[in-house]
Amino acid sequence: MAATNPLTVQRLLESRSETLALELLNPGSDVQRTIGDPTVSNPGLVLAGFRQRFPEGRIQVLGETEVLYLRSLDADDRARVLKTFFALDMPAVVVTKGQDVPPEVLREASARGVPLLRSRLKTGDFYRGIHPFLEEQFAPSTTIHGSLADVYGVGLLFVGRSGIGKSECVLDLVERGHRLVADDVVQIARRGHDILIGRGHEFQQHHMEIRGIGIIDVKALFGIRAIRQQKRVEVVVQLVDWDDGATYDRTGLETEEVDILDVRIPKVVVPLNAGKNITVICEVVAMNHLLKYAGVNSARLFNDRLRGAMRPVREYLAEDYE
């Protein structure tokens, strides 16, 4: 699901005024307007008179070319074009490259209540700066009860019933030099088509609840190298109680998958019983994932070698006519 709080021009200014070098040129405008689209548009065709496919809800950017075009018009044509332009549905207009804004632009934007912003950045730099922010704000997201750790550069998402030992497992991994991303509550957002990015809640930071001890601060205990702010989720590790009657995968030839935000990622089910070194197993899960990513599937290669070794036996038996 998407973010519940709509993104307004006010939030954009509060979050990115410094990084995007933004200033508001008409303070009395409606900065509570909602930005309804993660794409930023250039209104060149609209200024030229083609308005049939105007993308409503998008921030409009006036670069050097657009401002020069407006200055090339006579006063009557410029007033007509700007009146038509600002009557359209847009949350804000941004003038880039720190250009001087024609008085008619400021006057018409103020009359319509449209926030008029100016950025010192070049147009291309402004696009590159605002795109990741808007993409993050509009990314589909969900919250999962679990723990997320960076193990050998692989994002392992630990899930399982409450009290099964997810936090303790991740704490042991941190002690072995790996990194905590989030514990208990993992916020996951989809970037692009198939990338899942996980992080912790902003108020929780990198604290963990360890039964019998209480709340601990991983950053304070283990140092800055023991944490990450976010990490791509690549493998789900499901911790389950050992069941003598259950059948568990012993070859790895069939890979289970789980769906998160319409993205399929591999899942490994690890049954827990007394004496099992779950931490080392999770490290192997991460390393095995890296091998598969590099094109090396150990289970399949072993199976192929075994089948190849059995072929002469099958051929010999096929010739046995007794």
C-alpha positions as CSV (number, residue, x, y, z in Angstrom):
1,M,0.0,0.0,0.0
2,A,1.1,3.6,-0.5
3,A,2.0,6.2,2.1
4,T,-1.1,7.2,4.0
5,N,-0.1,10.9,4.4
6,P,-0.4,12.8,1.1
7,L,2.7,14.5,-0.1
8,T,2.2,18.3,-0.1
9,V,4.3,21.2,-1.4
10,Q,4.8,22.1,2.2
11,R,6.4,18.7,3.0
12,L,8.6,18.9,-0.1
13,L,9.9,22.3,1.1
14,E,10.5,21.0,4.6
15,S,12.2,17.9,3.4
16,R,14.2,19.1,0.4
17,S,14.6,22.8,0.5
18,E,18.3,22.6,1.2
19,T,19.3,19.7,-1.1
20,L,17.3,21.0,-4.0
21,A,18.2,24.7,-3.3
22,L,14.6,25.7,-3.2
23,E,13.0,29.0,-2.2
24,L,9.3,30.0,-2.3
25,L,8.7,33.2,-4.3
26,N,5.1,33.7,-3.3
27,P,4.7,33.0,0.4
28,G,0.9,33.5,0.3
29,S,0.3,30.7,-2.1
30,D,-1.4,27.4,-1.2
31,V,1.5,25.2,-0.1
32,Q,-0.9,22.5,1.1
33,R,-1.6,21.5,-2.5
34,T,-1.1,17.8,-3.0
35,I,1.6,16.4,-5.3
36,G,-0.3,13.6,-7.0
37,D,2.3,12.0,-9.3
38,P,6.0,11.0,-8.8
39,T,6.9,12.3,-12.2
40,V,8.1,15.9,-12.8
41,S,7.0,17.5,-16.1
42,N,8.3,20.1,-18.5
43,P,5.3,22.2,-19.8
44,G,6.9,23.1,-23.2
45,L,4.0,21.8,-25.3
46,V,1.4,23.4,-23.0
47,L,3.0,26.8,-23.3
48,A,2.9,26.4,-27.0
49,G,-0.8,25.7,-26.9
50,F,-1.2,21.9,-26.8
51,R,-3.1,21.1,-23.6
52,Q,-5.0,17.9,-24.5
53,R,-2.6,15.6,-22.7
54,F,-1.6,17.7,-19.8
55,P,-0.5,15.5,-16.8
56,E,-2.5,16.8,-13.8
57,G,-1.0,16.6,-10.3
58,R,2.6,16.9,-11.4
59,I,5.2,19.5,-10.5
60,Q,5.9,21.6,-13.6
61,V,9.4,22.8,-14.3
62,L,10.3,26.0,-16.2
63,G,13.9,25.6,-17.4
64,E,16.0,28.1,-19.3
65,T,14.3,27.3,-22.6
66,E,10.8,27.8,-21.3
67,V,11.7,31.1,-19.6
68,L,13.4,32.4,-22.8
69,Y,10.3,31.3,-24.8
70,L,8.0,33.3,-22.5
71,R,10.3,36.4,-22.7
72,S,10.1,36.1,-26.5
73,L,6.4,36.6,-26.6
74,D,4.8,40.0,-26.6
75,A,3.0,41.2,-23.5
76,D,-0.5,40.2,-24.6
77,D,0.5,36.7,-25.8
78,R,2.5,36.1,-22.7
79,A,-0.4,37.1,-20.4
80,R,-2.7,34.8,-22.4
81,V,-0.4,31.8,-22.3
82,L,0.3,32.2,-18.6
83,K,-3.3,32.6,-17.7
84,T,-4.2,29.4,-19.6
85,F,-1.2,27.6,-18.1
86,F,-1.8,28.4,-14.4
87,A,-5.5,27.6,-14.7
88,L,-4.5,23.9,-15.1
89,D,-4.3,21.5,-12.2
90,M,-0.7,21.5,-10.9
91,P,0.7,21.5,-7.3
92,A,3.6,23.8,-7.9
93,V,5.9,25.4,-10.6
94,V,9.7,25.3,-10.2
95,V,12.0,27.7,-12.1
96,T,15.4,26.2,-12.3
97,K,19.0,27.6,-12.7
98,G,18.2,30.5,-10.3
99,Q,16.7,32.5,-13.2
100,D,15.0,35.8,-12.8
101,V,11.3,35.2,-13.0
102,P,9.2,37.3,-15.4
103,P,6.8,39.5,-13.3
104,E,3.8,38.1,-15.2
105,V,4.7,34.5,-14.0
106,L,4.8,35.6,-10.4
107,R,1.6,37.6,-10.7
108,E,-0.4,34.8,-12.4
109,A,0.9,32.1,-10.0
110,S,0.0,34.2,-7.0
111,A,-3.5,35.0,-8.4
112,R,-4.2,31.3,-8.8
113,G,-2.6,30.3,-5.5
114,V,0.0,28.1,-7.2
115,P,3.3,27.9,-5.2
116,L,6.1,29.3,-7.4
117,L,9.5,27.9,-6.4
118,R,13.0,28.7,-7.6
119,S,16.0,26.4,-7.5
120,R,19.6,27.3,-8.0
121,L,20.2,23.9,-9.5
122,K,20.5,23.4,-13.3
123,T,17.4,21.7,-14.7
124,G,19.1,18.3,-15.2
125,D,20.5,18.4,-11.7
126,F,17.1,19.3,-10.3
127,Y,15.5,16.4,-12.0
128,R,18.1,14.0,-10.7
129,G,17.7,15.4,-7.2
130,I,14.0,15.3,-6.9
131,H,13.3,12.0,-8.6
132,P,14.6,9.7,-5.8
133,F,12.6,11.6,-3.2
134,L,9.3,11.4,-5.2
135,E,9.9,7.8,-6.1
136,E,10.4,6.9,-2.4
137,Q,7.2,8.9,-1.4
138,F,5.0,7.1,-3.9
139,A,6.6,3.6,-3.7
140,P,4.2,0.8,-2.7
141,S,5.0,-0.2,0.8
142,T,4.0,-2.6,3.6
143,T,5.1,-3.5,7.1
144,I,6.2,-6.9,8.2
145,H,6.8,-8.3,11.6
146,G,10.3,-9.7,11.5
147,S,14.0,-8.7,11.6
148,L,16.2,-7.6,8.8
149,A,20.0,-8.0,8.7
150,D,22.8,-7.5,6.2
151,V,24.8,-10.7,6.1
152,Y,27.7,-10.7,3.7
153,G,25.9,-8.0,1.7
154,V,22.7,-10.1,1.4
155,G,19.5,-8.7,3.0
156,L,18.0,-11.6,5.1
157,L,14.5,-11.0,6.3
158,F,13.8,-13.2,9.3
159,V,10.1,-14.1,10.0
160,G,8.4,-16.6,12.3
161,R,6.1,-16.8,15.2
162,S,6.5,-14.4,18.1
163,G,9.2,-15.6,20.5
164,I,10.8,-18.1,18.2
165,G,14.2,-16.3,18.4
166,K,14.4,-13.9,15.4
167,S,15.9,-11.1,17.4
168,E,18.4,-13.4,19.2
169,C,19.5,-14.8,15.8
170,V,20.1,-11.4,14.4
171,L,21.9,-10.3,17.6
172,D,24.2,-13.2,17.2
173,L,24.9,-12.3,13.6
174,V,25.7,-8.7,14.7
175,E,28.1,-10.1,17.3
176,R,29.8,-12.0,14.4
177,G,30.3,-8.8,12.4
178,H,27.2,-8.5,10.4
179,R,24.8,-5.6,10.4
180,L,21.3,-4.9,11.8
181,V,18.9,-3.0,9.7
182,A,15.6,-3.4,11.6
183,D,14.1,-5.5,14.3
184,D,10.5,-6.4,15.1
185,V,9.0,-3.9,12.6
186,V,10.4,-3.9,9.1
187,Q,9.0,-1.3,6.7
188,I,9.4,-2.5,3.1
189,A,9.0,-0.4,-0.1
190,R,9.2,-1.5,-3.7
191,R,11.5,0.5,-5.9
192,G,11.0,0.1,-9.6
193,H,9.8,-3.3,-10.8
194,D,11.4,-5.8,-8.6
195,I,13.5,-4.2,-5.8
196,L,12.4,-4.3,-2.2
197,I,14.0,-1.9,0.2
198,G,13.6,-2.6,4.0
199,R,14.3,-0.2,6.9
200,G,13.2,0.2,10.5
201,H,10.7,2.6,11.9
202,E,12.1,6.1,12.4
203,F,11.3,6.1,16.1
204,Q,12.6,2.7,16.8
205,Q,16.0,3.4,15.3
206,H,18.3,0.4,15.9
207,H,16.9,-0.9,19.2
208,M,16.1,-4.5,19.8
209,E,14.0,-6.3,22.4
210,I,15.8,-9.3,23.9
211,R,13.6,-11.4,26.2
212,G,15.1,-11.6,29.6
213,I,17.2,-8.4,29.1
214,G,14.8,-5.8,27.6
215,I,15.5,-3.1,25.1
216,I,19.1,-2.7,23.9
217,D,20.7,-0.1,21.6
218,V,22.7,-2.0,19.0
219,K,24.5,1.1,17.8
220,A,25.7,2.0,21.3
221,L,26.8,-1.5,22.2
222,F,28.5,-2.6,18.9
223,G,29.3,0.6,17.2
224,I,28.3,2.3,13.9
225,R,29.6,-0.6,11.8
226,A,27.0,-2.9,13.3
227,I,24.0,-1.1,11.7
228,R,22.6,0.0,8.3
229,Q,19.8,2.5,7.6
230,Q,18.3,0.4,4.9
231,K,19.0,-2.7,2.8
232,R,17.5,-4.6,-0.2
233,V,15.5,-7.6,0.9
234,E,16.8,-10.6,-1.0
235,V,16.0,-13.7,1.0
236,V,13.2,-14.6,3.5
237,V,14.4,-16.9,6.3
238,Q,11.4,-18.4,8.0
239,L,12.2,-19.9,11.4
240,V,9.9,-22.7,12.4
241,D,9.6,-25.1,15.3
242,W,11.0,-28.6,14.6
243,D,8.2,-31.1,13.8
244,D,9.2,-34.8,13.7
245,G,6.3,-35.4,11.4
246,A,7.1,-32.7,8.9
247,T,9.2,-33.1,5.7
248,Y,12.0,-30.6,5.2
249,D,13.9,-29.8,2.0
250,R,17.3,-31.7,2.1
251,T,18.6,-31.1,-1.4
252,G,17.8,-27.5,-2.3
253,L,16.7,-28.4,-5.8
254,E,13.3,-26.9,-5.4
255,T,13.4,-23.2,-4.3
256,E,10.4,-21.8,-2.4
257,E,9.4,-18.2,-3.0
258,V,7.3,-15.7,-1.2
259,D,5.4,-12.7,-2.6
260,I,6.0,-9.3,-1.1
261,L,4.4,-6.3,-2.9
262,D,4.1,-8.4,-6.1
263,V,7.8,-9.2,-6.0
264,R,8.8,-12.9,-5.8
265,I,11.9,-13.5,-3.6
266,P,13.4,-16.9,-2.4
267,K,12.4,-18.3,1.0
268,V,14.4,-20.7,3.1
269,V,12.6,-22.6,5.9
270,V,14.9,-23.4,8.8
271,P,13.5,-25.7,11.5
272,L,14.8,-25.1,15.0
273,N,15.9,-27.8,17.4
274,A,18.3,-28.0,20.3
275,G,21.9,-27.7,19.4
276,K,21.4,-26.3,15.9
277,N,23.9,-23.5,15.1
278,I,21.3,-21.2,13.5
279,T,23.8,-18.3,13.0
280,V,26.2,-20.3,10.9
281,I,23.2,-21.7,8.9
282,C,22.1,-18.2,8.1
283,E,25.6,-17.2,7.0
284,V,25.5,-20.2,4.6
285,V,22.1,-19.1,3.3
286,A,23.6,-15.7,2.4
287,M,26.7,-17.2,0.8
288,N,24.7,-19.7,-1.1
289,H,22.5,-16.9,-2.4
290,L,25.6,-15.1,-3.6
291,L,26.7,-18.2,-5.4
292,K,23.4,-18.6,-7.1
293,Y,23.5,-15.0,-8.1
294,A,26.9,-15.7,-9.7
295,G,25.4,-18.6,-11.6
296,V,26.6,-21.4,-9.4
297,N,23.8,-23.7,-8.1
298,S,25.5,-26.2,-5.9
299,A,22.5,-28.5,-5.4
300,R,21.9,-28.6,-9.2
301,L,25.6,-29.2,-10.0
302,F,25.8,-32.0,-7.5
303,N,22.6,-33.6,-8.9
304,D,24.0,-33.4,-12.5
305,R,27.2,-35.0,-11.4
306,L,25.4,-37.8,-9.6
307,R,23.1,-38.4,-12.6
308,G,26.2,-38.4,-14.9
309,A,27.9,-41.0,-12.7
310,M,24.8,-43.2,-12.7
311,R,24.5,-43.2,-16.5
312,P,27.1,-46.0,-17.2
313,V,25.4,-48.2,-14.6
314,R,22.0,-47.7,-16.3
315,E,23.5,-48.5,-19.7
316,Y,25.2,-51.6,-18.3
317,L,21.9,-52.8,-16.8
318,A,20.1,-52.1,-20.1
319,E,22.4,-54.6,-21.8
320,D,21.7,-57.3,-19.2
321,Y,19.4,-59.8,-21.1
322,E,19.7,-62.7,-18.5
